[in-house]
Amino acid sequence: MTAHFLLTVTGPWRAGLIGELAEKTIACGGTWLINKSIHVEGRIALIIKVAAPADQVPVLRAELESFPGYAVEFADSAPESEAGPQPVTISFRAHDRSGLTRDVHRILDDNGLVTEHLDVRRLAVGGIGESVFTCSARVMIPEDYDLVALSAELEAVEPGAVVELER
């Protein structure tokens, strides 16, 4: 029987870290189904969906929990379902103001959409003393969802906002 779980690893970034985690997983007969990582200022956060033989999960868990210098967490997970929401990439650009990240999240949350990835940046525009807010998101959206209405709702967050959606 195959068990599925989510593995979260956080700590200092270093070369070879991901390879070491993968080797430990492979040694126990496991495989990574999804691997998400982010690096910020010398730190790394990994979220990995793992499938492994159920009888090897305790061994793998012990190996990974003793990984020195890193916080390691496990959470139960279910196998992937074949039907369901599909990914849509959202690109949002607007003049920067306080609260834009919150407002974009609120719209996604209020519509019951799952944000798989979100990257927000504030970029200074030289010479004019303003900054631009950019947001790139990968959101899971039901196939029959009204993307035009979502785009309109996001554009209403800030006058002049530009929203692009791509299935």
N, C-alpha and C positions, 0 to 999 in steps of 0.2 A: 504494500500500500504506500502511496506517495502522500507526504504531508506538505502543506504550503504554509509559509510564514513570511512576515516582513521583518527584515533585519535593519536596524538603524544604528549607524556608527558615526560618532562625532569626536573630533579631536584635532591635533595639529596635522597639517598636510605634510607628507613626505613622499619622496619618490619611492615607488615599489609597494606602497600601502595597498592599493586596489588589487594588485597581483597576488600579494600574500593572502588577502581575504579570499580571493577566487581559488587559490591553491588549496586552502583549508576546506572550502566547500566541495571542490572536486574530489579531494581525498576521501570525503564521506559519501560520495556518490550523488552529490547535489548539483544543481544547476541554477544559474541566475535567470529568471524570466524577465525581470525588469530591473534596471540599474539606473538610479538617478543620483547625481552628485553635484555639489556646489562648493566652490572655493571662495572664501572671503577673507582677506587679510591674513593669510597663512593658516587658516583653519579650513577643515573639510567637514561636510555633512553628507553622508551617504544613506540612501534608502534603497533597499534591495529586496525584491520579491524572490524568494527561494523555494524551489521544489526539491525535496530530498526523500529518500526512503525513510519511512516513519521510524524504523528501528535505529537509524543513524542520527536522527535529530538530536537526541541527548548528547551524543558524542560531539557533534558539530557545535552544539550550544556551549558545551564545556570548553571546547577549543577557542571559540570566539569570545566568550565572556572573560576569558583570562588574557585577552589581547592587551598588552601593557600600554598604559597611557591613553586609552580610548574609552569613551562611554559607549556601551553596547546594549541595545534593547531588542527584545523579540515581541512580536504580536502575531496572533493567529491570523490566517488569511484563507480565503476560499480559492478554489481553482477558477480560472477565467471563464466567464460565460460567453457564449458565442454571440448572443444578441445583446443589444443595449446601446447606450449612448456612443456617439462617434466624436472624434476629436475635431475641434475647430480652432484655428489660430486667429487670435484677435490682436490687432495692432491699433494702439490708441496714442494719439499725439495731441497735446494742447499746451497753451500757455500755463506755466507752473503756478500753482497756488497751494496753500496748506489744505490738507484734507482730500486731495485727489485720490490717493491710494485707497483710503477708506471708502470714498464714494463709488469707485469702480468695484471694489469688493462687495459693497452693499448690494449693488445691482445684480452681480453674479449670484450672491447668496440668496437674495430675495426671489430670484427666478429658479432657485433650486439647482443651480449648475455647479458641477464639481470642477474646481480649478486644479488642473494637473501640474501646471507650471506657471509661474508669474515672475517676470523680470521687470522691475521698475527702475528708471534712471531719471535723474534731473541733470540737465546739461545747460551750463552757462553759455549764453550767446554773447560773444565778445562784441564790445563797442556799443551795445544798446542797454546794458545793465539789466537784462531779463534772463530768465531761464525757461527751458522747455521741458515739459514732463513727457516722458515716453514710457509706454507700458506694452510689453509683449506677453501674451498669455496663451496657454493651450488649455482649452476648456472642453469638457465632455458634455455634449449636447445631444438630446434625443433627435433622431433622424427627422421627425416631423415638426421640429421646433421652428418658430417664426424668427429667422435670422434678421429680417428687415426690422421687425419690432425691437429686437435686442440692439441692433445698430443705432436705431433712433433714440432708444433710452440712454445708451452710452454717450451719444453725441450731445444730448441735453444736459449732461453733467457740467459742461463748461462751454461757453460760447466760442465758436470757432474750432471746436475739437474735430479731429479727423479720425474716423474709425474705419478699419478695413477688416473684413471677416473672410477667412478662407477655409473651406472644407477640405 
